[in-house]
Amino acid sequence: MLGGPQQRQLRVITRARLTKRLRLHDKTTTYGYYFLLANSTVSPGLTAVGLQFLPVCDCRSCSADEMNSVDGIKGIWRSADAVTFDVDSTVITEEAIDELANFCGKGKEITELTRQAMQGDMTFQQSLSIRLGIINPSLEQVKEFLNTHQPKFTTGIKELVSTLQARGKQVFLVSGGFRCLITPIAKQLNIPPENIYANRLKFYFTGEYAGFDETQPTSKSGGKGEVIRRLKEKGFKTVVHIGDGSTDLEASPPADAFIGFGGNVIRENVKSRAQWFVTNFDDLIKYL
């Protein structure tokens, strides 16, 4: 039974012949959305006595905008002219730097640092510098790794990228990983080299590791957002970013929307803050 301040601001939205959707609220409490099942037309002046209300959302702080946020993101997704993807644990199932560390015999030391970086427990640049200092990969080791290691693509990513491209959308890979490791991935996805934004390893003329290019935007926290800002300066109107980590989450804004991906690993800070969170790329294809 409804009355008082709830009744005064009753708003009816027709869903179907026998189904009405109401938003109920008073001055101090937002009640969210409800479904009203009735056999007759409901008007804003009705005193709702004896009708059945089924709560869809029991969160007392939900606003109309929050309830509709997923639909809004889906609309942006459909209209985007550019889509940027994180690579590690998104486009591929693994973290390439962890795989390189394993190849170089430094896997155990690196795995926990990677987890901390993805959770946002330290700045990305700090984590990258520490991890590479431990791995200390030579040019020869990197070449051998590329020759012997095949990237493991996430299920559905090839279909998603080809669908986006067929619809005239530009696809970019924006990663805190390394360009030399990502280029073969991009090639298999028919993504041109100029659409890769990633870090660059540096080597001495002897082939010894000499650090990484710290001028690349993706070498530091906020770098993915900087890449997207540059894409917008080039003329892209609507950019959607997809990824699994905290550095992906912070890319929106300037990205018009962020879609959290948990198909390989679910990071709770990303899942809880992403407006749209998916675990299967088929869900994204479905809404194009």
N, C-alpha and C positions, 0 to 999 in steps of 0.2 A: 504494500500500500504506500502511495506517495502523497505528500502534501507539503505545506509550508514553502520554504524557499526553493525546494527542489521543483515543485510544481510551477512556480512563477517563471522559470526559465526553460521549461520543457521545449525541446526542438525535435521535430519529427523529420526523418529522411526516409523516403520510400525505398525499400529494397526489392520487394516483390508483393504480389497481391495480398498475401496473408502475413507478411513479415514487415515489421517496422523497426527502425533502429533509432534509439534515443541517446542523447547526451544529457546527463543529469548533473547539475552542480548547484551549490549555493555560494555564499560569499566566502566561505573558508575552506571548502573541501571540493575537490574534483573527483567525481565518481567514475569517470571513464566512459566506455561505451557499453551499451546493453542491447540485447535483442528482445523486442516485445512481440510475443505471439498473440495474435488477436484475430477474431473473425469479423471485425468491423473496422471501418476507418477510424484512425486516432487523430485528434486535433490538438493543437497546443492548449486549448482550454479544458481538456478532459481531466476530471479527477480520476486518477488511475486506481480504482478500487477492484480488487479481485483479479487483476491481470497478473500474468506470470512474467517475471523479469529474470533473464539468464545472464549473469555477468560474463563478459568476454575477457576483460582484463580486471584483475582485482588490485592493481597497483593504484593507490589513492592519489598518487602524484602525477599520473599520466595526463598529458595535455592532448588536445586534438592533433597538434602538429606532430607530437611524438608517435601517436597512434598511426598517423599517415606517413611517417618518415620512410618506411620501407617502400611504399608505393611511389613516393617521390624519388627515391634513389633509382628505382626501376625505370622510371620515366627518363631520368638523366642518362641511365645506362643505354636506353634505346636510342637516345638522340645524340650521344657522344660522337664527335668526329675523330677523337684520338683516345686510345686505351693504352695505359702503361702498366706493365707487369713487373713485379719483383721476380727474381729468378729462383734463388735457392728456397727449397721447401714450398714453392708455388708452381713455377713452370716445371721444375724438376723435383723429384721426391727427396733429394738429399741436399746437404750443405756442402758446396764444392770445396770450401776451404777446409772442412773436416776431412773430406776425402783426400785432398792433397796432403794434409797432415798425416793421415794414415799411411799414405804412400811413402812419405818421407820418414816414417817411424816416430811421429810425434803426436799421434792421435789422442792419447789419453790426456795429455796436457792441454789440448785445444778444445775438446768437447765442452767442458764446463764454461770456458770463456765465451764460446759461441752462444751458449744458452743465456748467459748473463747479458750479452750484447743484444740478443733478440728480445729479451724481457725488458730492456732499458735500464739495467742495473749499473751500467757505466756508459760513458759516451762512446759512440761508435768508433770515433777516431782512436780513442784510447785502446779499445778492444782490438781494433785492426792492427795497430802498431805492436801491441804485445804479442798477438797471435803470430804475426809474420816474423817477429824477432825470434820466437821459439821455433817455428818451422824452418826458417832460414833456407828457403828453397833456391837451388841453383837453376840456371837457365836449362841445363841438361836435364835436371829432374822434372821440370815443368814440361819440357818437350816429351820426355818418356811417359809422363802421366797422361798427356793428351793422346799419345799413340796407343796406350793400353787401356784407358778408361773410357767407357761409353756412358754418356749421361742417361739417367733413368727419368724419362718424361712422365709427368703426372697424367693419369688417365683422363682423357678428354681434352687435353690442352691443344693438341694438333687440330682437332675438329673445331674448337672454339676460335683459335687464331685464324684458321682458313675461313670460317664463317664471317668473322669480323672483316677480314680483308675482302671477301666477296661482296660485302655491303658497303665498301668504299671507306672503311674506317682505317686510319693509320694505327699500326701496332708498334709499340716501343718496348724495349727491355731496359729497365732502370734498376740497377743493382749495386749493392755495396761489395759485390764480388769482383772478379777480375776479367777484363776484356778478353784476354787470351783464352780463358776457360769458357767464356760465354759465346764467343764467335762461332764455334761449331754447333752450339745449341740454336743460335739464330739462323744459321744456314739451313738446318733441318726444318725450321718453321717458316722458311721463305721470308725472313725478316732481314732487310738490307743492313749492311754494317753501319750505315749512318744513323740507324735507328737504335743503336746500342749506346747506352750511357752507363759506364762502369769504371772501375779503377784500373790503373795501369801499374804493373810491376816494373821495377827498374833493376838493371843488372850492370855490373862492371864489365869492361871489355873481356875480362877473364871468364865471364859467365857466373861469377859469384853474385849473390843477392845484394842489392844496393838500396833497398827500400821501396817505397811506392810513391806515386805522384800525388803529393798532397794538394795540388792545385785543382784536382778533379772535384766537382761538387759532391759526388757520392762518397768521398773519402771521410766525410764528417757528418755529424748529426744535422738533420735538416736538409741534407743534400738532395734527397729525392724531390722534396718540395721545390728546391731551387731549379732542378731540371724541368719540372712541370711549369714553373713560372717562365722559363726560357721558351718552352714550347708554345705557351700562350702568346708570348711576344712575337713568335714566328707566324701567328695567325690562327692557331687552333682555338676554337670557341669553347668547346665543352670537352674536358678531359676527365676520364675516370681512371683511378688507380686501384690495382688489385694486388694484395700481398698478405703475408702471414705475420709480419713482425712489427715492433714498435716504430721502426723507422718508416714503415709503410703507413701506419696510422697517422703519423705526424705530417704526411704529405698532403693532407686535405684539411683546410685549404693550403695551397692554392688549387689543388685538384677540386673539381666541382663535386666529386663524390668519391668515397672510399668504400671498397667492398673487401671485407675481411675474408681470408681463405683459410680454412682449417682442414683441408683434405689430407694433408700429410702430418701436420702437427697443429694442435690447438693451443694457442697461447692465450691464457685467460684474460690478460689485460687488453688484448686485441678483441677478443670475442665480446667482452663486456662493454666495449666502447664503440665498436663498429655499428653503424646504422643498418647495414645489411651484412650478414655473415653466412657464408655458404661452405659446404664441405665437398661439393661436387660441381665440376664445371658444366655438367649438363643443365644445372639450374640456371646458369647464366645464358646458355644457348637458348633455353626455352623462352626467356623474356626479351630476346632481341626482336 
